Amino acid sequence: MSSYWPCIKFIIPNNMTSTAYGFAYSAQNLMLFFGPAITGMIIDKTGEISGGYLWSSIFLFGLSIVTAIIGLIVLVWDYNTQAVLYRGIDRNPLPIKQERTIDTSID
């Protein structure tokens, strides 16, 4: 989830940025709250059956697959629209700062 924080500012319009950050923050906190509880419940229910952490590992692997799919969806959506996230340094160069010269000549 932490990789999505910088993307919000580029994808979401300025008038909806605060709402998007709120949704992302809420989603992250919900997962941080419920994730360990669900993992612990899976371990308690299946500890004797599988002899360890097999089902909790499957649960966490499934969550990884879901986030990878979401990442691919965001990447394809971005590529098909404006490619704001896809631009690299070569495609979106930073502006060159112009140096100021100080006139030291005396008239």
N, C-alpha and C positions, 0 to 999 in steps of 0.2 A: 504494500500500500504506500510505502514511503516514496516510491518512484513516481507516483501520480501527483504528489503535491506540486511540483513545479509545472506540471502539464496543465493544471487548472487555469492558471493565469493566461496561457496561450490559447486554450480552446474555448473557454466560456467568455461571453461578452462582459464588458466592464460592469454593466448594471446588475449582473447576476453573479458576480464573483464571490461575494460574501455568502450567498446562499449555497453555492457550490462547495466552498470551503466548509460550511456547516454540515452539509450532507456527508462529505468525505470524513470529517472529524467524527461525526456520529457513527458512520459505518465502521470506522477503525476502532472506536471505543466499544461498540457492540461486539465486534469479533474478539477484541482483547478480553472482554468480560465473559462471553459465552464459549469461546474456543477452549480454554482450559477446563471449563466445567463439562463440556461435551466430551472432551478427550478423557477426563477422569471417569466420567460415567461409562464410557466405552471400555476402559480398562477394568473397572469394577465388574461390569457385566460379563466380559469375555476373558478375564484373567485366567480362570481355571480351564476354559475350553481350549484356547489356542496356546497356552503355556507362555504367555508374555504379551508383547505389545504389537502383535500382528495387525489387529483390527484398528487400533489407534493410528498405526503407521499408514494403513490404507485410507483412513479418514483424512489425515494430514496430506497424503499424496493427492487425494481427490481435491482438497482445497487448493493445492498447488496447480493442478490441472485447470481448475476453474479460473484462477487468477491469470494463468497463461493464456487461456482463451479470451478473457476480457482484455488483456494486453494486445492480443492479435486483432481483436475487433476494433480497439482504439487506433491501432496502427493502420489498419485498412481504411477505416473511416477518415482518418487524417490524410492519408495518401490520396483518397478519392476527392477530398474537398480542397483545402488550401495547402496541405503539406506543411503546416506550421511546425509541427514537431519533427518532421522528417528532414528539414533543412539542416545542412551541416555548416561548418565554418566556410567552406568554399562557396556555397550557394547564398549564404547570408553573411557577408563580411561585416565586421564592425567598422564604424566610421573612423577614419584616420583623424587624429587630433592635429590641428594646425598649431604650430608653434608661433608664439608672439615674439616679435623682435622689438627690442627696445632701442629707440633712436638716441644714440649718445653723442651725436654731433652738436656742436655749439654753433649757433648762428652768429 
